[in-house]
Amino acid sequence: MAPRRPAELYRAPFPLYTVRLHPRRPLAITAGGGGAAKTGIRNGVHFLQLEQIGGQLSASLLHSHDTETRATMTMALADDIIAAGQDASCHILRFSLQAPEAKSGSDARNGSGEKGPRKRKGPSSVGQGDTQSQTSEVTVESLHSVRTDFSPDALQKAVRFNADCSLLVTGGADGFLRLWEFPSMKKMLEFKAHDGEIEDIALGPDNKVVTAGRDFQCCVWQQDQLVTGLHWNENLPGIPDRAYRYQACRFGAVEDNTGALRLYTVQVPHKRERRPPPCYLTKWDGKSFLPLLTRPCGSEVISCLSISDSGTFLGLGTVTGSVAIHIAFSLQRLYYVKEAHGIVVTDVAFVPESRRGRELLAGNEAALLSVAVDSRCKLHLLPSRRSLPVWLLLLLCTGLIVATILLLQLAFPGLL
C-alpha cells in the first residue's frame, strides 16, 4: 500500500534550503530566503518547537532570526552552535533557550512583525488581556564570520563538524577544502580538492574527509594528502567513468556493530536525457573505502541525502520534489512519495533517535523532515514494521512439527 501524502509540518515566508534537528531538544532549525535580490522576500533562520499534539507531530515557530540580505544555503549543528553557509561566508551563531515568561498582550508580537512564539491562554490567575507563553524562547548571537569561498560566483556549498566539534570543514564553488579550528575559527588548512564545485563533504574516522565534486571525483583526504579516490562503477563495466558524477556523501553507523561506520554515496547522471537513466546508491566500507553494494534508486535525479542515527535508514530527496526512504543494509526502497513537494527538495533530516526523539516518534520506526524551495517543511513517517516475537515463532514451529507428526500417523498408522 502506498504511503499517505506527507503532512505539512510548517510553511515559511521564504524558500527553504536546509533543515537540522537538535539531538537533545525537540527543536528543528530550518533556514533559507530570497538572497540579496530586492524582491521583498526575507532571509532568516527559523527555530521550530516539535511536540506531539493529539497523537500527531506538530511544529510551532519559536523564533525567527533575521539574516539581513543573506540566504542560508547550508547548515551544520553542534549542540547549540550553528555553522550557517551564507553566500561566500560561514557565519557561526550560538542560540540559547530561555524559560517562558508571562507577557502582556502588547508584547504578544515581536517587533519584526513576523510570527513570534506561539501563545496560549494562561491560567485564570493571569489578568485579562494577558497571555502566557508555555514554550521556551530563543536568543541568537553571532560569534564569528569567515569567508569560505573565493570564486567569481562565490558560494559555500557544504559545511560539517567533526565528531568532537573541534574541527569545522567547508567546501564551495571554488573547489577548495578549508579546515577551521573550532571554536576559534582559525584556519588550519586549505587546498584545492576538486576542479570545480564541491558538492558535499563527509567526516569519518581519524578526521578523514570525503569530498564529492562536480569533476566526477569522490576523494578521501587525510589533512591535505589524498588517501584514495573512490570508484563506484569499477565492478559495473557497462557504465563509463564520466556518465555519472557524485552528488552526495555521508557516513552512517552500522546496526549492532558499535564504532563501525559505512560510507554512502549518491551518483547522478552527468547529462539529462529524454529517457533518464537511473541514479545509484553505493555503500562503502568505512575503513578500506571499498564498495560493498551498489543499487539503482530510481530515475528521478537525487538532490540530497541523510542517514538516521542508528544507520538503519537513508533519506533521499529529488529535484522533482519526491522523497524516499531506503534500508541502509540492502539499499532497498521502503518508502516513496512522488512529488511530495512541488519543486526541488533541498534537504532532508531524520528525527534523532535520542530519548526526546523517540517521544516525538510516538511508536513510528522513523520520521524524516524534508524542506524545499516551495517554502514547506513536510513530515514523512515510517510506521513500525510488524514482527512476531521469538516465543511466538517457537510456539508456531512446535505446533507445526506436532501437526506434521499427527498427519503422518493418520496417513500411515504403522509408521510411528
ABEGO torsion letter per residue (X at the ends): XBBBBBBBABBBABBBABBBBBAABBBBBBBEEAEABBAGBBBBBBBBBBBBBGGBBBBBBABBBBAEABBBABBBBBEABBBBBBEABBBBBBBBBBBBBBBBAAAABBAAGBBBBBBBBBBAABBBGBBBBABBBBBBBBABBBBABABABBBBABBBBBAAGABBBBBBAAGBBBBBBOAAGBBABBBBABBEBBABBBBBBGGBBBBBBAAGBBBBBBEABBABBBBAAAABAABBAAABBBABBBBBBBBGBBGBBBBBBBBBBABBBABBBBBBBBBBBAAAGBBABBBBAEABBBABBBBBAAGABBBBBBAAGBBBBBBAAAGBBABBBBGABABBBABBBBBBABAAAAAAAGGBABBBBBBBAAGBBBBBBBBBBBBBBAAAAAAAAAAAAAAAAAAAAAABAAAX
